[in-house]
Amino acid sequence: MFSSLRVRNYRLFFSGQVISNIGTWMQRIAQDWLVFTLSGNDPVALGVAVALQFIPTLLLSLWAGVLADRVDKRKLLMLIQAVNCLQAVLLGVLDLTGVAQLWHVYLLCVMLGTTSAIEVPTRQSFVAEMVGRDQVANAVALNSSIFNMARIVGPAIAGFAITWVGTGWLFIANAASTLAVITGVALMNPAKLFRGPAIPRAKGQLMEGLRYVRGRPDLVTVMVLMFFVSTFGITYFTSLPIVAANVFHTQADGYGLLSTLVAVGTFTGALASARRGVKSQPRVRLMLVSAALLGVFEFATAFMPTYLAFGIGLIPLGFATITFLNTANALVQTSVSPEMRGRVMGIYVLVLIGGNPIGGPMTGWMADAFGGRSPFYIGGAISAIAAVVCAVVLIRRGGVRLPRRLGNGLRILPRERV
């Protein structure tokens, strides 16, 4: 289950990520609370802050993929973490000195969103360079386990810490946590990275990445399925507070418990993916099946009659969600050329989050028009249908059996290399 940790470079990266992800989640909670406080409990202000962090990803992720292919990813990650450290320090100092205003937070949200837009495709593509092709699936799953563990621990710590010391010190704590990542990456041995030469700067490299994906029906299938599932299915995270308050009439603690049950499923799924990644390469069949099960579980959970039954239904839903996300990520990383990996991951990140401007407002509209349960059964149905359609398209276009692997030189279409 932890085989990729035998690689020293990845072990250093993993250790830093454990600390940094907890700090990141602490800052997210503290930042939301600070915005809420400064705005006089205005939910619109909170939505603006989230949007300001999200918009740079839409605008910059494709370009960030090109940048990741051009430069040393290790050095770029250290630079990004240094900027993130500065952002957290500035926010913490403004808050602790009592001079923080809403526009200060908004400006720093844009700063954080810009660095995140560059960091995500760089970090995703750097995983393969640290562990090599054979360990990518395991390393991707372990990264997910860190994220989901931090998603449980970070908000819990933040909730108590805000009461004790206020929000300002949480920003300082996150700034300190970024030093763990910088230290780990700095201590890596560059000679033991599995990387090809950086591509020289030239015109048309962004379009080259888009043409590369367009010419690969297997990648197109992954991207299309990811768009539909992330836009309509995985928006159930946004629906949880609506269900907790409007359907089951619980308070904040009821919403917190539902979020924790989802995290239990995603954390367990990430560990299972890590164990599976040791034994075999990622498979198209698993991606399609997990996407279909995600849809089925989400649809079924929508009709659970009691709060307890609904909460229990979220555990397998979280398991299927993280299995789908990890498998799709590993499929992309193990089947692309090393010199194209950054650009392809930039496209992947854009597809993963690009539907959020559609899915977020749509979720609120459906809940208002058809009831709080509707985002679950509508999103679940769309996800399941998308999985079935993609499976049919793959079979018809390539005459391929679903158990066949994607990557490692195997063929998805009769005359096309993958």
VMD Tcl script that draws the C-alpha trace (Angstrom):
set ca {
  {0.00 0.00 0.00}
  {2.88 2.38 0.69}
  {5.35 1.07 -1.88}
  {6.04 4.46 -3.50}
  {7.32 5.70 -0.14}
  {10.37 3.52 -0.71}
  {11.47 6.19 -3.17}
  {13.38 8.76 -1.10}
  {12.43 11.74 -3.24}
  {8.74 10.94 -2.97}
  {9.05 10.21 0.74}
  {10.42 13.73 1.27}
  {7.60 15.20 -0.80}
  {4.94 13.11 0.98}
  {6.16 14.17 4.43}
  {5.95 17.84 3.53}
  {2.50 17.42 2.00}
  {1.13 15.82 5.19}
  {1.94 18.97 7.14}
  {1.13 21.47 4.38}
  {-2.30 20.07 3.55}
  {-3.43 20.33 7.16}
  {-2.21 23.94 7.20}
  {-4.02 24.64 3.93}
  {-7.35 23.38 5.27}
  {-6.86 25.38 8.47}
  {-6.34 28.52 6.39}
  {-9.42 27.78 4.25}
  {-11.64 27.64 7.32}
  {-9.99 30.69 8.90}
  {-10.23 32.70 5.69}
  {-13.93 31.91 5.26}
  {-14.58 32.92 8.85}
  {-12.59 36.15 8.47}
  {-14.50 37.10 5.31}
  {-17.79 36.31 7.03}
  {-16.80 38.47 10.01}
  {-15.49 41.43 8.01}
  {-18.57 41.46 5.76}
  {-21.11 41.36 8.58}
  {-22.07 37.72 7.92}
  {-22.75 38.31 4.23}
  {-22.85 35.00 2.28}
  {-22.38 36.89 -0.98}
  {-18.99 38.16 0.22}
  {-17.98 34.58 0.97}
  {-18.99 33.55 -2.54}
  {-16.90 36.38 -4.00}
  {-13.84 35.22 -2.06}
  {-14.24 31.67 -3.35}
  {-14.74 32.90 -6.92}
  {-11.60 35.06 -6.77}
  {-9.57 31.96 -5.87}
  {-11.26 29.89 -8.56}
  {-11.15 32.24 -11.58}
  {-7.32 32.18 -12.00}
  {-7.44 28.41 -12.41}
  {-9.83 28.76 -15.33}
  {-7.68 31.41 -16.95}
  {-4.21 30.03 -16.28}
  {-4.30 26.22 -15.98}
  {-3.59 25.56 -19.69}
  {-0.72 28.03 -19.70}
  {0.52 26.56 -16.41}
  {0.74 23.14 -18.08}
  {2.96 24.62 -20.80}
  {5.15 26.25 -18.15}
  {5.48 22.94 -16.28}
  {6.80 21.26 -19.45}
  {9.30 24.06 -20.07}
  {10.96 24.46 -16.67}
  {12.35 22.40 -13.81}
  {9.18 21.37 -11.93}
  {11.08 20.91 -8.68}
  {12.38 24.49 -8.65}
  {9.02 25.84 -9.78}
  {7.25 24.11 -6.88}
  {9.68 25.63 -4.38}
  {9.05 29.09 -5.83}
  {5.28 28.63 -5.69}
  {5.41 27.48 -2.06}
  {7.54 30.51 -1.17}
  {4.88 32.81 -2.65}
  {2.15 30.89 -0.78}
  {4.12 31.38 2.42}
  {4.29 35.13 1.77}
  {0.55 35.26 1.07}
  {-0.28 33.52 4.36}
  {2.10 35.76 6.32}
  {0.58 38.94 4.85}
  {-2.93 37.75 5.65}
  {-1.92 36.76 9.17}
  {-0.18 40.06 9.92}
  {-3.11 42.11 8.60}
  {-5.50 40.09 10.74}
  {-3.41 40.09 13.92}
  {-2.79 43.83 13.76}
  {-6.49 44.49 13.32}
  {-6.14 46.42 10.06}
  {-7.52 43.74 7.73}
  {-10.27 44.91 5.44}
  {-12.40 42.90 3.03}
  {-10.55 44.17 -0.03}
  {-7.25 43.04 1.51}
  {-8.60 39.50 1.77}
  {-10.00 39.63 -1.77}
  {-6.64 40.73 -3.17}
  {-4.80 37.95 -1.34}
  {-7.43 35.46 -2.56}
  {-6.50 36.37 -6.13}
  {-2.82 35.92 -5.23}
  {-3.48 32.47 -3.75}
  {-5.69 31.47 -6.68}
  {-2.97 32.46 -9.16}
  {-0.29 30.37 -7.46}
  {-2.71 27.45 -7.10}
  {-3.49 27.58 -10.82}
  {0.20 27.09 -11.57}
  {0.91 24.69 -8.71}
  {-1.74 22.03 -9.35}
  {-0.73 20.87 -12.88}
  {2.94 21.23 -11.91}
  {2.54 19.09 -8.81}
  {0.35 16.54 -10.57}
  {2.85 16.03 -13.38}
  {5.80 16.05 -10.94}
  {4.47 12.90 -9.22}
  {5.51 10.73 -12.18}
  {8.98 12.30 -12.15}
  {9.48 11.39 -8.51}
  {8.38 7.74 -8.57}
  {8.50 6.60 -12.21}
  {5.74 5.19 -14.36}
  {5.20 1.93 -12.46}
  {4.48 3.65 -9.13}
  {2.32 6.52 -10.40}
  {-1.02 4.93 -9.45}
  {0.16 4.20 -5.92}
  {1.65 7.68 -5.46}
  {-1.48 9.41 -6.79}
  {-3.63 7.42 -4.37}
  {-1.36 8.25 -1.43}
  {-1.59 11.94 -2.36}
  {-5.37 11.62 -2.23}
  {-5.20 9.94 1.16}
  {-3.17 12.90 2.48}
  {-5.69 15.37 1.10}
  {-8.66 13.56 2.60}
  {-6.95 13.02 5.94}
  {-6.17 16.74 6.06}
  {-9.77 17.49 5.12}
  {-10.84 15.77 8.32}
  {-8.08 17.01 10.65}
  {-7.53 20.57 9.36}
  {-11.08 21.93 9.80}
  {-11.38 20.22 13.19}
  {-8.21 21.94 14.44}
  {-9.27 25.24 12.89}
  {-12.67 25.17 14.57}
  {-11.12 24.94 18.03}
  {-8.18 27.24 17.27}
  {-10.38 30.09 16.00}
  {-12.23 30.02 19.31}
  {-9.01 30.06 21.33}
  {-6.65 32.37 19.42}
  {-8.63 33.86 16.53}
  {-8.05 33.48 12.79}
  {-4.77 35.38 12.46}
  {-2.52 32.75 14.01}
  {-3.96 30.08 11.71}
  {-2.63 32.00 8.71}
  {0.78 32.14 10.35}
  {0.57 28.40 11.07}
  {-0.17 27.71 7.41}
  {2.80 29.86 6.38}
  {5.00 27.71 8.63}
  {3.54 24.53 7.13}
  {4.66 25.54 3.63}
  {8.24 25.45 4.86}
  {7.87 21.69 5.26}
  {7.17 21.34 1.52}
  {10.01 23.67 0.53}
  {12.44 21.77 2.76}
  {11.36 18.37 1.45}
  {11.61 19.40 -2.20}
  {14.96 21.11 -1.61}
  {16.41 17.93 -0.06}
  {15.51 15.79 -3.08}
  {18.21 14.28 -5.25}
  {17.58 15.68 -8.77}
  {19.71 12.94 -10.33}
  {17.19 10.31 -9.22}
  {14.15 11.97 -10.76}
  {12.49 10.16 -13.68}
  {12.32 13.12 -16.03}
  {13.05 13.94 -19.62}
  {14.61 17.14 -20.89}
  {12.53 20.31 -20.57}
  {11.03 21.41 -23.86}
  {12.51 24.62 -25.32}
  {10.37 27.73 -25.50}
  {8.53 27.92 -28.83}
  {5.31 29.24 -30.31}
  {2.23 27.04 -30.51}
  {3.03 24.74 -27.58}
  {-0.37 25.24 -25.96}
  {-2.14 24.30 -29.19}
  {0.24 21.37 -29.56}
  {-1.00 20.05 -26.22}
  {-4.63 20.45 -27.27}
  {-3.98 18.67 -30.59}
  {-2.20 15.87 -28.73}
  {-5.24 15.22 -26.56}
  {-7.64 15.57 -29.49}
  {-5.67 12.93 -31.40}
  {-5.98 10.45 -28.55}
  {-9.54 9.06 -28.31}
  {-8.64 7.38 -25.03}
  {-7.69 10.72 -23.46}
  {-10.72 12.44 -24.95}
  {-12.93 9.81 -23.29}
  {-11.31 10.42 -19.90}
  {-11.67 14.19 -20.28}
  {-15.32 14.03 -21.38}
  {-16.30 11.67 -18.58}
  {-14.40 13.79 -16.05}
  {-16.24 16.92 -17.20}
  {-19.71 15.42 -16.78}
  {-18.99 13.73 -13.46}
  {-17.21 16.73 -11.91}
  {-19.81 19.22 -13.19}
  {-22.98 17.32 -12.31}
  {-22.03 14.49 -9.96}
  {-19.33 15.66 -7.57}
  {-21.21 18.89 -6.86}
  {-22.90 16.94 -4.06}
  {-20.27 18.49 -1.74}
  {-22.06 21.82 -2.30}
  {-25.44 20.21 -1.67}
  {-24.60 18.80 1.77}
  {-25.37 21.95 3.81}
  {-28.65 22.34 1.91}
  {-29.68 18.75 2.69}
  {-28.58 19.06 6.32}
  {-30.54 22.27 6.92}
  {-33.55 22.06 4.60}
  {-34.23 18.32 4.36}
  {-33.23 16.96 7.77}
  {-33.45 20.29 9.67}
  {-30.15 19.92 11.51}
  {-27.71 22.62 12.62}
  {-24.03 23.09 11.84}
  {-23.09 19.93 13.74}
  {-25.37 17.90 11.47}
  {-23.68 19.29 8.39}
  {-20.27 18.62 9.94}
  {-21.14 14.96 10.54}
  {-22.27 14.50 6.92}
  {-18.99 16.03 5.69}
  {-17.05 13.71 7.98}
  {-18.87 10.62 6.65}
  {-18.01 11.63 3.07}
  {-14.40 12.06 4.16}
  {-14.41 8.58 5.74}
  {-15.43 7.13 2.38}
  {-12.90 9.14 0.37}
  {-10.06 8.38 2.80}
  {-10.84 4.65 2.72}
  {-11.10 4.75 -1.06}
  {-7.75 6.49 -1.33}
  {-6.07 3.78 0.76}
  {-7.71 1.07 -1.35}
  {-6.48 2.81 -4.50}
  {-2.97 2.92 -3.04}
  {-3.05 -0.82 -2.39}
  {-4.45 -1.51 -5.86}
  {-1.77 0.70 -7.44}
  {0.93 -1.66 -6.18}
  {-0.58 -4.71 -7.84}
  {-1.59 -3.37 -11.24}
  {-1.67 -0.39 -13.55}
  {-4.83 1.75 -13.73}
  {-7.54 0.32 -15.95}
  {-10.19 1.89 -18.13}
  {-12.73 -0.57 -16.80}
  {-12.20 0.56 -13.21}
  {-12.60 4.22 -14.20}
  {-15.87 3.52 -16.00}
  {-17.26 1.23 -13.30}
  {-16.37 3.63 -10.47}
  {-17.99 6.54 -12.35}
  {-21.15 4.46 -12.86}
  {-21.20 3.39 -9.20}
  {-20.69 6.99 -8.12}
  {-23.84 7.87 -10.05}
  {-25.81 4.92 -8.69}
  {-24.79 5.56 -5.07}
  {-25.54 9.27 -5.38}
  {-28.95 8.56 -6.90}
  {-29.80 5.99 -4.22}
  {-28.59 8.20 -1.36}
  {-30.93 10.96 -2.49}
  {-33.93 8.84 -1.48}
  {-32.71 7.69 1.94}
  {-35.60 8.39 4.33}
  {-33.69 9.28 7.51}
  {-30.67 11.39 8.41}
  {-28.74 8.32 9.60}
  {-29.45 6.33 6.44}
  {-28.50 9.30 4.29}
  {-25.23 9.70 6.18}
  {-24.34 6.03 5.83}
  {-25.06 6.25 2.11}
  {-22.41 8.96 1.79}
  {-19.61 6.53 2.76}
  {-19.76 4.32 -0.38}
  {-20.43 7.46 -2.42}
  {-17.18 8.99 -1.15}
  {-15.38 5.69 -1.80}
  {-16.57 5.57 -5.43}
  {-15.78 9.27 -5.94}
  {-12.14 9.03 -4.91}
  {-11.70 5.75 -6.81}
  {-12.90 7.45 -9.99}
  {-10.75 10.55 -9.49}
  {-7.60 8.59 -8.65}
  {-8.02 6.15 -11.53}
  {-8.66 8.89 -14.09}
  {-5.65 10.85 -12.85}
  {-3.37 7.81 -12.98}
  {-4.65 6.80 -16.43}
  {-3.76 10.20 -17.83}
  {-0.32 10.32 -16.22}
  {0.73 6.81 -17.23}
  {-0.39 7.06 -20.85}
  {1.09 10.38 -22.01}
  {4.55 11.21 -23.30}
  {6.78 12.75 -20.60}
  {7.35 15.89 -22.66}
  {3.57 16.41 -22.90}
  {2.65 15.54 -19.32}
  {2.49 19.10 -17.98}
  {0.26 20.34 -20.78}
  {-2.05 17.33 -20.58}
  {-2.38 17.74 -16.81}
  {-3.17 21.42 -17.36}
  {-6.05 20.38 -19.60}
  {-7.09 17.74 -17.06}
  {-7.22 20.30 -14.24}
  {-9.25 22.69 -16.42}
  {-11.75 19.93 -17.23}
  {-11.90 18.87 -13.58}
  {-12.84 22.32 -12.28}
  {-14.03 24.07 -15.45}
  {-17.62 23.00 -14.97}
  {-17.87 24.45 -11.47}
  {-19.30 27.79 -12.67}
  {-22.10 25.70 -14.20}
  {-22.48 23.08 -11.51}
  {-22.41 25.41 -8.49}
  {-25.27 27.75 -9.47}
  {-27.14 24.83 -11.03}
  {-27.07 22.98 -7.71}
  {-28.60 25.92 -5.87}
  {-31.26 26.37 -8.56}
  {-32.25 22.68 -8.51}
  {-32.43 22.61 -4.73}
  {-34.68 25.67 -4.77}
  {-36.90 24.49 -7.63}
  {-37.15 20.74 -6.98}
  {-36.14 20.28 -3.35}
  {-32.90 19.73 -1.46}
  {-32.55 16.12 -2.60}
  {-32.73 16.92 -6.32}
  {-29.02 17.72 -6.91}
  {-28.25 14.21 -5.69}
  {-30.61 12.22 -7.87}
  {-30.16 14.42 -10.96}
  {-26.36 14.55 -10.63}
  {-26.22 10.83 -9.94}
  {-28.32 9.99 -13.00}
  {-26.18 12.17 -15.28}
  {-22.95 10.63 -13.95}
  {-24.16 7.06 -14.44}
  {-25.45 7.79 -17.95}
  {-22.18 9.51 -18.91}
  {-20.21 6.45 -17.75}
  {-22.37 4.09 -19.79}
  {-22.19 6.28 -22.91}
  {-18.39 6.58 -22.68}
  {-18.09 2.82 -22.27}
  {-20.24 2.22 -25.36}
  {-18.22 4.75 -27.38}
  {-14.93 3.09 -26.43}
  {-16.21 -0.35 -27.34}
  {-17.70 0.73 -30.67}
  {-14.78 2.87 -31.79}
  {-12.08 0.43 -30.90}
  {-13.73 -2.92 -30.55}
  {-11.90 -3.04 -27.24}
  {-12.72 -5.09 -24.20}
  {-13.02 -2.96 -21.08}
  {-10.63 -5.06 -18.96}
  {-7.71 -4.07 -21.21}
  {-5.26 -1.64 -19.71}
  {-4.70 1.88 -20.84}
  {-0.99 2.63 -21.03}
  {2.20 0.55 -21.00}
  {2.14 0.35 -24.79}
  {-1.19 -1.47 -25.00}
  {-3.65 -0.41 -27.68}
  {-7.11 0.96 -27.20}
  {-7.88 1.49 -30.88}
  {-6.76 -1.03 -33.48}
  {-4.17 1.17 -35.19}
  {-3.39 3.74 -32.56}
  {-0.66 3.75 -29.95}
  {-1.50 4.74 -26.41}
}
mol new
graphics top color blue
foreach p $ca { graphics top sphere $p radius 0.5 }
foreach p [lrange $ca 0 end-1] q [lrange $ca 1 end] { graphics top cylinder $p $q radius 0.2 }
display resetview
